């Protein structure tokens, strides 16, 4: 009887099976793990690059903001230290803290402080401190008195200005009035802090009035930025019409809507320059130029409003394919020419000397050439949406012509009759 080997156990792996599975068990996990680790490393590198980009941008923005803030910081320092020194050395007040506080709050932090606002806030600070001193003198120090003084100071700040920062500053000032005991000695007795506030407000006004600077510089820079952004919006709208890509017109619409803060800053800069040339004898010779910049700022505001409507209409005309090939080419070219003419306004504003009239005349001539072409028939436009686009361009060109100094009636006559 021959002996046969026992049947292999089905649950026990054979040598071949073991040799087949071993590489899979030893190496397969590493093959699966390696792409996962590489993905995590790539993600980490992307995050580091993104963080470096954000930090670099914030650093550049912060450095530029700090560079523009050197003059305001010097003004605030001079006003606070000067008010404190005058109240202490000339009036004999001990620790005249409210002179420095009133000077800082009245002057505020702005590149070109407006004289009227400095005066208003200075008077408000003085009244707030005086009311606080009066209430404390009559009612004494208590929780009710502190609440009343704080409420009156905050309401007075809201009456003077919409800025929440001013309300917070005057609120803190009123708390100091309540918490710090009033001096009993001196010429003004318990109202010495009110006189300190008067000194601070007067010093802030003198610093805002007498600080040597060119009142034209800030309006020129702000108006130049507005014109550059408006020109970019016109070009992007023209690109959307030329390429039949409505997303470009959408981008122009978004950018033109975001220009309101620039328009407000330009208006504030012109108003500050106008006040300075009105009250300061040293700068009265610039009042005619500032008056022209005021007109330019007003007309640019109207032109930007027209650009928003034009961009919105351009989106609809592109999406609905409302323009023929000839109309697309002619309208896009007109908008490009309008952008070139608008850019000349910025160059004219940047030249406050004799070149202003020459550059303004050049911009006016280019705008008049554009205006003479704004007729639907001349632009090969026959659809309702295309005609609406042309009709919206006409008042925008009128606004820009008026910005160059042309009377409104003459600007209307430049347009072709309908």
Order of alpha helices (4+ residues) and beta strands (2+ residues): alpha-alpha-alpha-alpha-alpha-alpha-alpha-alpha-alpha-alpha-alpha-alpha-alpha-alpha-alpha
